């Protein structure tokens, strides 16, 4: 028998916040009470003053395998996820080859099953993510894939996207869109505007994002399908999604930690560590995203964890690949964006856990003795997927100590507020007090 006892934590649920102890026996939450006496068999997680909520779920992780193992593998990405507080993640399909068929999806799922966490897969919308011919979504949906995207590329053709939405609606799956109109963003490498012009760098217009968001909202209205908008970065893009929700359309959106905490001024020294698509925007958009997050109109914070081998990221700004690491810093940055002193723990767990799990339809994680909802309530009888977060913790990011194979974090040396104290995935204590177990 294995037994874990979480003591004196503030349990965060949709019904409110309550101080309680939680006992987990053989992976299942067997008792939740005001006070539970410890036993000799218990692994003790002392959580006084800490938040105890459902394990974090990342909607947007680039694991690079197959094809990019020099930057990340499924195993190393899972380790990074655990340190960041994640008990589940969705692997993006822009691998080499792309996850656009059952064989590659099965490979990733099998490798993910060998990790301590739940690794789900996003399948490609089109073959090789080329935006022309639909991938066999029905076959992948039959094996359990619930979300599809050509992430890294937006589906440029409205006709192809309408066809994909109609098809997805019949399958009960969700499409996720990388919103950048290629004819407007072109070869831009940073946010379009006065700063880009002064630096002599080609700009990447926010209008390209907003036009595709509006187009796909119109397509959702026409087809009755559902769309999730990836890594939105402008105030107008968020406003369009909010208006569509008020209309009753089934649309959701995510923002990334870097779009909440960094702005275009970071690009002033031509450091490619700050190159990302969509690009870091102006301070006005950053403040608007933070306000939307605090108001609860953002469905998810997703990392867009994008590892790159050092020799690629060390190229000149306009030649380096876009993307930055995110898994190990996302929780603290979300805490910062919500306001260190005013952070609402219910919104915190909503955007890091419950919202992403709902969007990805991660209803259950298979374990040996039952089924456990990801992003669900913490209740007796369920397998434990739990993240304990300490809002009083402080720590400093060190790129050399990250679990990821890559080192392209823009936060190296940054002091962080709030940190993950413990992670219980599929009923097993996999991280505690800074140590993987």
Phi, psi and omega in degrees: 000135171250141183220133177238136176236116174264123186246142168062022180277161174266103185282123184260116178228172177290349178266359179128195183240131183217135175287131183198161170259152179227126173253135180239117181242125183050041175089348186253137175289107185262340183207131173230118186208168180301321180209129179236120180297135179289154175242169182295334183277348188288135160274121188265129170245105181276116190239028181301127181078002182256161179266134179240111183218180181297146181304144180294149179232124178259122181282350198209077182240131174262107181268350172069345181262127010274156169104332183238037187297341177295332180267323182194152170236169178299322181291314181290323177296323177295321177298315178299320179298316181299313180300327179280356178099008185269135173254355179203150176210162177247119181279126180286153189272000182276069175252182178233101004283165181292154175279078183237017178203168184297323184297312181289321177300319179296320178300313182293317179297320180294318178293321178296326180294342179274357177264166181286348185248177176272121176247109175263170185234137166262126177273158178287147175285318182239159181299126181056022180055030185272352176079016185245301184245136183296140172287163180286073184297324181298318180294319179289323177298323180297331179269004173111000177288128187245353181220141185228140181201152169260030188321141190099329173231138167275147174290107190285326183277123177297325179294317178296318181294321177296319178297317180294320179295317178299317179295315182296326180298322179289338182267348182074025180249172181244138172265144177240130188246131168275105191269091170213117176284115187299330182288342180257325181273334176050229180259022180300146184240349175211175183303130179292141179151192185298321182294314179301319179296319181293331179274351181072025180252139179294137184271154179240104192288139172294338179298327178297327176289312187292323180295321180288325174301311180298318179302314184286332172297317177298322179290325175297317178299323183283329187255341185075011180276186180231144183226140172249130181264119182282151171027060177291147189225359180236156179298318183294324178299316178296317180300322178296319180292318179300316179297321179294323177295318179299326178290341180101009179281149184271077178235147178223166180211159176232157167233161180257157175301324183289328176285345176270342191232351181232150176231179188300337181299338179297339183277357188297334181263011178060030179276116184293351176299337182262008178275125183206153176239128353297159188286165171299131186265184178288164183302326180300315180293322179299314180295322180293320178296318179298318180296319178296321178298314182293330178282349178084019181265355174270130183282328186204146163260122182237142191286328193050040179305113188229083180287145175224145175298144185305321183293338177277316183285344181275006177286173176301154186308314185281353179252340183288150175291152178277146174133154180212160179290154181212335191299318190275350182243353190298317185296314180294323179290324175295318176302315178297315183295328178281347179103109186305318182274338185245007186301126176274113183297334178290319175293320180305309180285337177293314185278338180262344185226291190294316180298307179301319180297322180293316182296316182278357182057040176277077184286323188217149170244125182288133174223173188292333187239023176155193180239140183232124178291132172279138180069019183266188177286155174268102185223155178298143177095350179261150172293141187277120164236101193225139170239125177261121184242131181258107182288350181264350185291150170228146179200167183239131180289133173233114182303325183288347182254006180288152178282335178299151174291333181269172182228014187276063173261135176279359187254011181304125180086356182280136176280130184248151176245134183080139181205157178287128179261320183208149177226128175243114183243128182052036175084003183244136176286109186252348179206135180204126175052049173087001185237130168290144184240000000 
